[in-house]
Amino acid sequence: MAEMMRQEVMMEPKKIIFRDVPIPEIGSDQVLVRIKKIGICGSDIHVYHGTHPYTSYPITQGHEVSGQIAKVGEYVKDLKVGQKVTLEPQVFCGRCYPCLHGKYNLCEHLKVFGFQTTGTGSDYFAVDSSKVTPIPDTMTYSEGAMLEPLAVTVHAAKRFPDVKGAKAVVLGCGPIGILLIQSLKALGAEKVMATDISDGRLELASKLGADKVVNTMKEDYKTALLETFGPDKADVVYECAGSDITMDQAIQNARKGSTIILVAVFGKKANVDLAKLNDSELDLNTSMMYRHEDFVDAIRFVQEGKVQLKPLQTAHFAFEDFPKAYEFIDNNRESTMKVIIDVDPNGEE
């Protein structure tokens, strides 16, 4: 009889069950990973509330993940049992135009663990070896589970090609915004101003690298921009709030000829002043997920001490308390950064 494991399944919005299923067999080019930690992100919360536009139910969640290799397939040569790893959760076709040109994060048929295909919310997960990235032994499993959102922000930061020495603004200081502040500084940005409407989030942003923080409920954005950077303003503005208000702040106040990069996911169609965008000849750019080199940089930045992940860890919940984790997030939206699910109770923090 096959050995069994636990698996989380969201049957419908706000309804999570746990079931026993067989531990998966692995193919010759796959590895079996003992899942240790899973992070919950904003997109997971959209799935929980039934507002994610590209996810259907039932679905097993989990795309921000760390674990330990339990078994390797016969053709796997560069990975070994016992290694600490994180997973890159993109499933791409390898045949479409973006894939053939190295931009597999833009695959025409992209699927992501926990959204369009089965996620890692189980004791064990079978995965192609190409999606497994080793992490240093000195890195905790909780940090390993946060490498995926850090890779998001490393990729976003690099979407502005002249980030070294740049003057940058980050609009929105949720987990992605604060990780982006750290990524920008790690990549050599000269000065970063960050905005939010939460003093608590701004305090954390200041501790983790922001040179100037602005509560736009209390201070005028344009005035703060000029006080921070002078009349030349910033070189690049990153929108991490997903709000018409912050996007309008960016467009109306950007230096003519400068760049705005959209990082946040808008839950509804944006009402954007394209006339002003055109009149100022602004470059409106976007950022979508990451590629392997962004994970490599993310690991390096943590190892070099340029990015701190632990201060963003708000709370931990046991695997069977997955529903309580979502309730906690809903009840503590302003003060919550990253909630982590401890799939393996014996996995260290």
Phi, psi and chi 1 to 4 in degrees:
 res  aa     phi    psi   chi1   chi2   chi3   chi4
   1 MET       -  137.5 -177.4  175.8  177.7      -
   2 ALA   -67.3  142.8      -      -      -      -
   3 GLU   -70.8  141.8 -169.3  175.0   -6.1      -
   4 MET  -105.7  160.5  -53.5  -64.0  -78.7      -
   5 MET  -142.5  166.5   68.5  174.1 -174.2      -
   6 ARG   -86.0  145.4  -58.1  168.9  -60.7  167.6
   7 GLN  -140.2  133.6 -175.8 -179.4   59.8      -
   8 GLU   -87.0  139.0  172.4  -97.6   -1.3      -
   9 VAL  -138.4  126.0 -175.6      -      -      -
  10 MET   -90.2  107.1 -170.9  173.2  -70.7      -
  11 MET   -73.8  -34.6  -59.0  -60.6  -66.4      -
  12 GLU  -162.2  170.8   59.0 -171.8   53.0      -
  13 PRO   -51.5  129.8  -29.4   36.9      -      -
  14 LYS    68.0   11.6  -63.7 -171.4  176.9 -178.6
  15 LYS  -122.6  105.5 -177.3 -179.4  178.8 -178.8
  16 ILE  -113.2  132.1  -66.2  173.6      -      -
  17 ILE  -121.4  165.8   66.5  165.9      -      -
  18 PHE  -124.7  137.1  -63.8   88.2      -      -
  19 ARG  -135.6  157.9   62.7 -173.7 -177.3 -173.8
  20 ASP   -95.1  127.0  -69.2  -29.6      -      -
  21 VAL  -133.9  159.7  -62.7      -      -      -
  22 PRO   -64.9  142.5  -21.6   33.2      -      -
  23 ILE   -60.7  128.8  -65.9  176.1      -      -
  24 PRO   -68.5  146.9   22.5  -32.0      -      -
  25 GLU   -79.6  152.7  -62.7  -67.8  -32.1      -
  26 ILE  -110.7  151.4   58.2  170.7      -      -
  27 GLY   -81.3  176.5      -      -      -      -
  28 SER   -67.6  -23.3   56.4      -      -      -
  29 ASP  -113.4   27.6 -163.9   30.6      -      -
  30 GLN  -119.0  168.0  -71.0 -171.4  -47.7      -
  31 VAL  -128.9  154.2  -59.8      -      -      -
  32 LEU  -103.7  122.4 -175.3   67.8      -      -
  33 VAL  -109.2  128.8  177.0      -      -      -
  34 ARG   -80.1  110.7  173.7   69.2  166.1  104.0
  35 ILE   -72.0  131.5  -57.9  -60.0      -      -
  36 LYS  -105.5  -54.7  -62.6  -73.1 -173.0  176.9
  37 LYS  -134.7  146.2  -51.6  -75.1 -177.3 -179.3
  38 ILE  -132.5  130.2  -67.6  173.5      -      -
  39 GLY   -93.4  148.4      -      -      -      -
  40 ILE  -103.1  129.4  -65.3  177.5      -      -
  41 CYS  -117.7  177.1   86.1      -      -      -
  42 GLY   -58.6  -37.0      -      -      -      -
  43 SER   -67.6  -35.8  -64.9      -      -      -
  44 ASP   -61.2  -39.5  -66.4  -42.7      -      -
  45 ILE   -64.5  -38.2  -63.8  167.0      -      -
  46 HIS   -60.5  -40.8  -71.2  -42.7      -      -
  47 VAL   -63.2  -42.8  174.9      -      -      -
  48 TYR   -59.4  -37.1  177.6   73.0      -      -
  49 HIS   -92.5   -0.3  -73.3  -74.0      -      -
  50 GLY    76.9   22.4      -      -      -      -
  51 THR  -111.9    7.3   57.4      -      -      -
  52 HIS   -81.4  123.4 -164.3  -75.8      -      -
  53 PRO   -73.1  -15.1   26.1  -33.4      -      -
  54 TYR  -122.5   27.9  -55.2  116.1      -      -
  55 THR  -131.1  134.0  -59.9      -      -      -
  56 SER  -117.1  166.9   56.6      -      -      -
  57 TYR  -116.0  154.5  -53.4   84.7      -      -
  58 PRO   -75.6  154.2   28.5  -34.7      -      -
  59 ILE  -145.8  137.4 -172.2   69.3      -      -
  60 THR   -91.1  126.0  -66.8      -      -      -
  61 GLN   -87.1 -178.0  -66.4 -172.6  -70.7      -
  62 GLY   112.1   99.9      -      -      -      -
  63 HIS  -131.1  -18.9   68.9  -74.5      -      -
  64 GLU   -95.9  108.7  -60.1 -179.8   -1.5      -
  65 VAL  -149.2  151.4   61.0      -      -      -
  66 SER  -137.8  158.8   65.7      -      -      -
  67 GLY  -171.6 -171.0      -      -      -      -
  68 GLN  -129.9  133.9 -174.6  178.3   44.5      -
  69 ILE   -66.7  125.5  -64.9  178.4      -      -
  70 ALA  -102.5  -25.3      -      -      -      -
  71 LYS  -159.0  146.5 -172.5 -176.2  -65.3 -175.7
  72 VAL  -125.7  146.5  -61.4      -      -      -
  73 GLY   -72.4  163.6      -      -      -      -
  74 GLU   -65.4  -25.6   59.8  178.5  -45.7      -
  75 TYR   -92.9   -0.6  -65.3  156.6      -      -
  76 VAL   -85.9  117.0  177.8      -      -      -
  77 LYS  -110.9  -24.8  -56.0  -58.0 -180.0 -174.5
  78 ASP  -102.6    9.1   54.3  -12.5      -      -
  79 LEU  -130.1  152.3  -61.0  167.9      -      -
  80 LYS  -141.0  156.1   61.8 -179.9 -174.8  -65.2
  81 VAL   -58.3  136.0  171.5      -      -      -
  82 GLY    98.3  -14.2      -      -      -      -
  83 GLN   -68.1  140.8  -90.8 -174.3  -55.0      -
  84 LYS   -77.6  136.6  -76.9 -175.2  174.2 -178.0
  85 VAL  -144.6  161.0  -63.4      -      -      -
  86 THR  -120.6  165.7 -172.7      -      -      -
  87 LEU  -118.9  143.3  -54.6 -176.9      -      -
  88 GLU   -96.3  111.5  -61.0  178.6   26.7      -
  89 PRO   -86.2   16.1   32.9  -36.1      -      -
  90 GLN   -88.0  131.8  -60.9  150.6  -44.0      -
  91 VAL  -111.4  112.8  180.0      -      -      -
  92 PHE  -125.1  161.0   47.1   89.3      -      -
  93 CYS   -81.2  -31.2   72.3      -      -      -
  94 GLY    78.8    4.1      -      -      -      -
  95 ARG  -122.9  -20.4  -60.9 -177.2  -59.7  -85.9
  96 CYS   -77.6  173.0   66.0      -      -      -
  97 TYR   -57.7  -51.0 -174.0   93.8      -      -
  98 PRO   -58.7  -43.0  -25.9   36.3      -      -
  99 CYS   -61.4  -44.4  -77.6      -      -      -
 100 LEU   -69.0  -13.8  -67.8  173.5      -      -
 101 HIS  -112.6   24.0  -70.3   78.4      -      -
 102 GLY    79.9    3.5      -      -      -      -
 103 LYS  -107.0   59.2  -63.8 -176.9  177.4 -178.7
 104 TYR   -68.5  -16.2   52.7   84.0      -      -
 105 ASN   -66.8  -13.6   59.3  -49.5      -      -
 106 LEU  -110.2   18.7  -54.6  177.9      -      -
 107 CYS   -47.0  135.8  174.6      -      -      -
 108 GLU   -63.2  -19.6  -63.6  -75.4    0.0      -
 109 HIS  -123.4   31.1  -50.3  -74.6      -      -
 110 LEU   -60.6  134.5 -177.3   68.4      -      -
 111 LYS  -125.4  150.3  -64.0  179.4 -179.3  179.4
 112 VAL  -128.6  135.3 -179.9      -      -      -
 113 PHE   -48.4  131.2  -63.8  169.0      -      -
 114 GLY    88.6   -2.1      -      -      -      -
 115 PHE  -127.7  -63.6  -61.7   96.2      -      -
 116 GLN  -106.8   -4.9  -61.6   82.0   33.3      -
 117 THR  -150.5  165.4 -172.1      -      -      -
 118 THR   -57.0  130.7  -58.0      -      -      -
 119 GLY   -89.6 -173.2      -      -      -      -
 120 THR   -93.2   12.4   64.2      -      -      -
 121 GLY   -72.8   68.1      -      -      -      -
 122 SER  -158.6  169.3   51.9      -      -      -
 123 ASP   -66.9  -36.0  -70.6  -50.1      -      -
 124 TYR  -132.5  153.6  -67.8   90.1      -      -
 125 PHE  -143.7  127.1 -170.7   73.1      -      -
 126 ALA   -91.6  131.2      -      -      -      -
 127 VAL  -148.9  148.6   61.9      -      -      -
 128 ASP   -59.7  138.4  -67.4  -11.7      -      -
 129 SER   -60.7  -25.8   60.8      -      -      -
 130 SER   -66.8  -17.5   61.2      -      -      -
 131 LYS   -98.8    7.6  -58.4 -171.7 -172.7  -54.0
 132 VAL  -104.3  124.9  178.9      -      -      -
 133 THR  -119.1  116.5  -62.3      -      -      -
 134 PRO   -63.8  147.2  -21.3   33.6      -      -
 135 ILE  -120.7  154.8   62.0  177.7      -      -
 136 PRO   -62.8  149.4  -19.9   31.9      -      -
 137 ASP   -61.1  -26.2  -71.1  -22.6      -      -
 138 THR   -76.1  -12.9   53.6      -      -      -
 139 MET   -87.1  135.5 -171.4  175.9  -70.8      -
 140 THR   -75.1  161.1   67.6      -      -      -
 141 TYR   -65.3  -32.8  -76.0  114.0      -      -
 142 SER   -64.6  -41.3  -67.1      -      -      -
 143 GLU   -64.4  -39.7  -71.4  172.8  -35.2      -
 144 GLY   -59.6  -35.4      -      -      -      -
 145 ALA   -73.9  -13.3      -      -      -      -
 146 MET   -99.5    2.5  -67.4 -178.9   67.2      -
 147 LEU   -69.5  -30.2  -71.3  170.7      -      -
 148 GLU   -63.6  -52.2 -167.6  -90.1   -4.5      -
 149 PRO   -65.4  -30.8   19.5  -31.7      -      -
 150 LEU   -64.7  -39.6  178.1   55.1      -      -
 151 ALA   -62.2  -34.8      -      -      -      -
 152 VAL   -56.5  -45.8  167.4      -      -      -
 153 THR   -78.8  -30.3   66.0      -      -      -
 154 VAL   -62.4  -45.4  169.8      -      -      -
 155 HIS   -62.3  -43.5 -176.2   79.0      -      -
 156 ALA   -62.8  -44.3      -      -      -      -
 157 ALA   -58.5  -41.3      -      -      -      -
 158 LYS   -75.8   -7.6  -68.6 -171.4  -68.5 -171.2
 159 ARG   -68.5  -17.4  -68.0  -72.1  -73.1  155.0
 160 PHE   -98.0  110.7 -176.8   65.2      -      -
 161 PRO   -68.2  -18.4   22.6  -32.4      -      -
 162 ASP  -109.5   42.7  -58.9  -42.5      -      -
 163 VAL   -67.0  -31.1   65.9      -      -      -
 164 LYS   -65.4  122.7 -171.8  173.2 -177.5  179.5
 165 GLY    81.9    3.4      -      -      -      -
 166 ALA   -79.9  156.2      -      -      -      -
 167 LYS  -103.2  121.4  -62.6  175.5  176.3   65.5
 168 ALA  -129.9  152.7      -      -      -      -
 169 VAL  -120.5  137.3  177.5      -      -      -
 170 VAL  -117.4  116.1  173.7      -      -      -
 171 LEU   -96.2  109.3  -56.4  177.2      -      -
 172 GLY   106.6  119.2      -      -      -      -
 173 CYS  -115.7   47.3  -70.7      -      -      -
 174 GLY   -75.8 -169.4      -      -      -      -
 175 PRO   -54.6  -43.7  -26.0   34.7      -      -
 176 ILE   -66.5  -43.1  -68.7  -62.7      -      -
 177 GLY   -60.3  -43.8      -      -      -      -
 178 ILE   -72.3  -35.9  -68.3 -178.2      -      -
 179 LEU   -66.5  -34.7  -72.2  171.6      -      -
 180 LEU   -67.3  -39.9  177.5   56.8      -      -
 181 ILE   -55.6  -47.0  -68.4  164.8      -      -
 182 GLN   -66.7  -38.4  -63.5 -170.5   78.4      -
 183 SER   -65.1  -41.9  -63.9      -      -      -
 184 LEU   -61.7  -44.3  -73.4  165.3      -      -
 185 LYS   -67.5  -37.1  -64.2  -53.5  -76.7  -79.4
 186 ALA   -64.0  -31.8      -      -      -      -
 187 LEU   -88.3    3.1  -73.1  162.4      -      -
 188 GLY   101.0   12.6      -      -      -      -
 189 ALA   -59.2  140.3      -      -      -      -
 190 GLU   -75.5  -45.4  178.7 -175.5  -34.1      -
 191 LYS  -147.5  138.5 -177.6 -179.3  -78.3 -170.8
 192 VAL  -128.5  124.6  178.4      -      -      -
 193 MET  -103.3  136.9 -176.4 -179.9  101.0      -
 194 ALA  -124.9  142.9      -      -      -      -
 195 THR  -125.5  153.4   74.1      -      -      -
 196 ASP  -167.8  179.1 -156.2  -80.2      -      -
 197 ILE  -113.2    9.3   57.6  172.7      -      -
 198 SER  -114.7  119.7  163.6      -      -      -
 199 ASP   -63.1  -34.7  -74.7  -25.6      -      -
 200 GLY   -63.6  -44.6      -      -      -      -
 201 ARG   -67.6  -37.6  -68.8 -172.6  172.7 -156.1
 202 LEU   -68.2  -35.4  -70.2  168.9      -      -
 203 GLU   -62.2  -43.2 -177.8 -179.5   -7.8      -
 204 LEU   -66.3  -40.3 -176.3   57.8      -      -
 205 ALA   -59.8  -40.9      -      -      -      -
 206 SER   -64.5  -41.6 -177.9      -      -      -
 207 LYS   -65.5  -28.0  -71.5  179.0  179.8  177.4
 208 LEU  -106.5   22.8  -65.5  177.6      -      -
 209 GLY   126.1  -15.3      -      -      -      -
 210 ALA   -67.4  132.0      -      -      -      -
 211 ASP   -79.8  -27.2  -60.5  -72.5      -      -
 212 LYS  -146.6  132.5  167.9   72.8  173.9  178.5
 213 VAL  -119.8  143.9  -65.1      -      -      -
 214 VAL  -135.7  121.5 -179.7      -      -      -
 215 ASN   -87.7  106.7 -173.8  -35.4      -      -
 216 THR   -76.2   -1.8   50.8      -      -      -
 217 MET   -82.1  -18.6  -67.1  -71.3  -76.6      -
 218 LYS  -115.4  -24.6  -57.5  175.1 -178.4  179.0
 219 GLU  -124.9  148.0  -62.6 -178.9   59.1      -
 220 ASP   -74.9  127.8  177.8   66.4      -      -
 221 TYR   -61.0  -47.6  172.7   76.3      -      -
 222 LYS   -62.0  -42.5 -178.9  178.4 -179.4  179.6
 223 THR   -61.8  -44.9  -59.5      -      -      -
 224 ALA   -64.5  -37.5      -      -      -      -
 225 LEU   -61.4  -46.2 -175.1   69.3      -      -
 226 LEU   -69.5  -37.3  -68.0  169.8      -      -
 227 GLU   -66.7  -33.0  -72.6  176.8   -8.8      -
 228 THR   -80.3  -43.1  -57.4      -      -      -
 229 PHE  -114.8   -9.4  -61.5  109.2      -      -
 230 GLY    83.5 -173.2      -      -      -      -
 231 PRO   -65.3  -20.1   22.1  -33.2      -      -
 232 ASP   -79.9   -9.6  -69.1  -16.3      -      -
 233 LYS    57.9 -153.5  -57.1 -179.9 -178.8  178.8
 234 ALA   -98.2  158.6      -      -      -      -
 235 ASP   -80.3  -32.5  -57.9  -52.9      -      -
 236 VAL  -149.9  142.2   57.5      -      -      -
 237 VAL  -122.0  128.8  177.7      -      -      -
 238 TYR  -106.4  122.0  -67.5   86.4      -      -
 239 GLU   -93.3  111.5 -154.5  -70.7  -30.2      -
 240 CYS  -119.5   12.1  -61.7      -      -      -
 241 ALA  -103.8  -24.1      -      -      -      -
 242 GLY    68.3   40.8      -      -      -      -
 243 SER  -129.3  141.7  159.8      -      -      -
 244 ASP   -59.6  -35.0  -78.1   -6.7      -      -
 245 ILE   -63.4  -49.1  -65.9  172.6      -      -
 246 THR   -71.8  -34.9   46.7      -      -      -
 247 MET   -65.2  -36.6 -177.7   57.7   82.1      -
 248 ASP   -67.7  -39.9 -168.6   60.9      -      -
 249 GLN   -57.3  -43.5  -73.1  171.8  -16.0      -
 250 ALA   -62.4  -50.0      -      -      -      -
 251 ILE   -68.8  -43.9  -67.1  172.2      -      -
 252 GLN   -69.7  -25.8  -61.3  -59.2  -31.3      -
 253 ASN  -115.8    0.9  -61.4  -70.8      -      -
 254 ALA   -69.2  148.2      -      -      -      -
 255 ARG   -62.7  137.6 -176.7 -177.3   74.0 -141.5
 256 LYS   -58.0  136.0  -72.2 -169.2  173.5 -174.8
 257 GLY    81.7    5.1      -      -      -      -
 258 SER   -92.7 -168.6   62.8      -      -      -
 259 THR  -124.4  138.6  -60.7      -      -      -
 260 ILE  -117.6  131.5  -62.2  169.6      -      -
 261 ILE  -118.6  121.5  -63.1  178.8      -      -
 262 LEU   -85.5  117.1  174.6   59.9      -      -
 263 VAL  -106.3  -38.3 -177.0      -      -      -
 264 ALA   -68.6  158.2      -      -      -      -
 265 VAL   -97.2  119.9  175.8      -      -      -
 266 PHE   -79.1  128.2  -90.2   69.8      -      -
 267 GLY   -75.5  -19.2      -      -      -      -
 268 LYS  -142.9  168.1   58.7 -179.0 -179.7 -180.0
 269 LYS   -60.5  134.5  -73.3 -173.4  177.2 -180.0
 270 ALA   -83.6  148.0      -      -      -      -
 271 ASN  -101.2   94.6 -176.3   14.1      -      -
 272 VAL  -112.3  139.0  176.9      -      -      -
 273 ASP   -81.6   85.2 -172.0   -9.9      -      -
 274 LEU   -69.3  -26.7  -67.3  179.1      -      -
 275 ALA   -63.5  -44.0      -      -      -      -
 276 LYS   -68.4  -38.4  175.4   62.4  175.7  174.5
 277 LEU   -58.1  -44.6 -168.8   80.3      -      -
 278 ASN   -69.8  -42.9  179.2  -99.6      -      -
 279 ASP   -62.7  -31.8 -174.7   65.2      -      -
 280 SER   -95.2    3.1  -63.8      -      -      -
 281 GLU    46.0   52.7 -159.0  174.9   83.4      -
 282 LEU   -84.7  141.9  -62.9  172.5      -      -
 283 ASP   -88.5  111.3  -71.3  -29.4      -      -
 284 LEU   -96.2  110.2  177.7   57.8      -      -
 285 ASN  -112.7  169.0 -149.1  -29.1      -      -
 286 THR  -137.1  169.5   58.9      -      -      -
 287 SER  -141.0  132.8 -176.6      -      -      -
 288 MET  -127.3  105.9  172.1   59.9  179.6      -
 289 MET    58.5 -121.0  -63.9 -171.4   78.9      -
 290 TYR  -172.1  172.4   36.4   69.4      -      -
 291 ARG  -129.0  177.0  -65.3 -169.7  -76.6  -89.2
 292 HIS   -58.0  -39.3  177.0   68.0      -      -
 293 GLU   -62.5  -24.7   58.7  -95.0   26.8      -
 294 ASP   -72.4  -35.4  -58.0  -47.6      -      -
 295 PHE   -64.7  -41.9  -88.0   84.1      -      -
 296 VAL   -59.9  -46.1  173.0      -      -      -
 297 ASP   -64.9  -39.8  -76.4  -20.6      -      -
 298 ALA   -59.8  -45.9      -      -      -      -
 299 ILE   -61.6  -43.3  -67.9  168.4      -      -
 300 ARG   -63.5  -42.3  177.1  168.7   59.2   86.4
 301 PHE   -63.8  -37.5  -67.8  155.5      -      -
 302 VAL   -68.0  -43.7  174.4      -      -      -
 303 GLN   -62.7  -36.1  -76.3  -61.8   97.8      -
 304 GLU   -82.8   -1.8  -67.5  175.0   -9.6      -
 305 GLY    77.2   12.5      -      -      -      -
 306 LYS   -82.4  -19.4  -66.4  178.6  178.0  178.1
 307 VAL  -128.3  130.4  172.0      -      -      -
 308 GLN  -107.4  128.8  -62.7 -178.9   56.8      -
 309 LEU  -104.8  -33.1  -62.1  175.3      -      -
 310 LYS   -58.7  -39.4 -169.4  171.3 -177.4  179.3
 311 PRO   -62.0  -16.2  -25.2   35.8      -      -
 312 LEU   -91.4   -4.2  -82.6   76.4      -      -
 313 GLN   -84.1  105.3  -63.5  170.5   22.3      -
 314 THR   -83.0  -44.7  -56.0      -      -      -
 315 ALA  -157.7  154.8      -      -      -      -
 316 HIS  -119.4  143.9  -72.8 -108.9      -      -
 317 PHE  -133.1  146.7  -74.0   84.4      -      -
 318 ALA   -66.2  157.0      -      -      -      -
 319 PHE   -55.1  -44.7 -174.2   49.5      -      -
 320 GLU   -71.1   -9.0   59.2  -89.5   18.9      -
 321 ASP  -100.6   21.9  -71.2  -26.2      -      -
 322 PHE   -47.7  -47.0 -133.1  124.3      -      -
 323 PRO   -62.0  -36.4  -23.0   34.5      -      -
 324 LYS   -65.9  -31.3  -67.8 -178.8 -179.9  178.3
 325 ALA   -62.1  -43.2      -      -      -      -
 326 TYR   -67.3  -38.1  -78.4  112.8      -      -
 327 GLU   -62.9  -40.9  -68.2  170.6   11.8      -
 328 PHE   -61.0  -45.0  174.7   86.4      -      -
 329 ILE   -62.3  -45.4  -66.8  168.0      -      -
 330 ASP   -61.7  -33.2  -79.5  -11.6      -      -
 331 ASN   -88.2   -9.7  -67.6  -29.9      -      -
 332 ASN  -137.1   46.0  -59.6  -84.5      -      -
 333 ARG   -58.3  -46.4  -80.3  -64.4  178.8   93.5
 334 GLU   -69.3  -34.8 -174.8  174.8  -48.6      -
 335 SER   -95.3   -5.3   58.6      -      -      -
 336 THR   -90.8  130.2  -61.5      -      -      -
 337 MET  -104.4  -80.8  -79.0  -71.3  155.5      -
 338 LYS  -124.0  124.4 -177.9   59.2   62.6  176.6
 339 VAL  -103.6  132.4  169.7      -      -      -
 340 ILE  -118.9  134.5  -67.0  176.0      -      -
 341 ILE   -92.6  123.1  -56.5  -63.0      -      -
 342 ASP   -89.3   89.2  -61.0  -31.4      -      -
 343 VAL   -65.4  -46.0 -179.5      -      -      -
 344 ASP   -98.6  110.3 -179.1   -0.6      -      -
 345 PRO   -63.6  -17.1   23.6  -33.2      -      -
 346 ASN   -93.8   -2.8  -61.4  -45.4      -      -
 347 GLY   -74.2  132.9      -      -      -      -
 348 GLU   -71.0  159.2   90.0  -83.5   16.2      -
 349 GLU   -65.0      -  -64.1  -60.9  -46.0      -
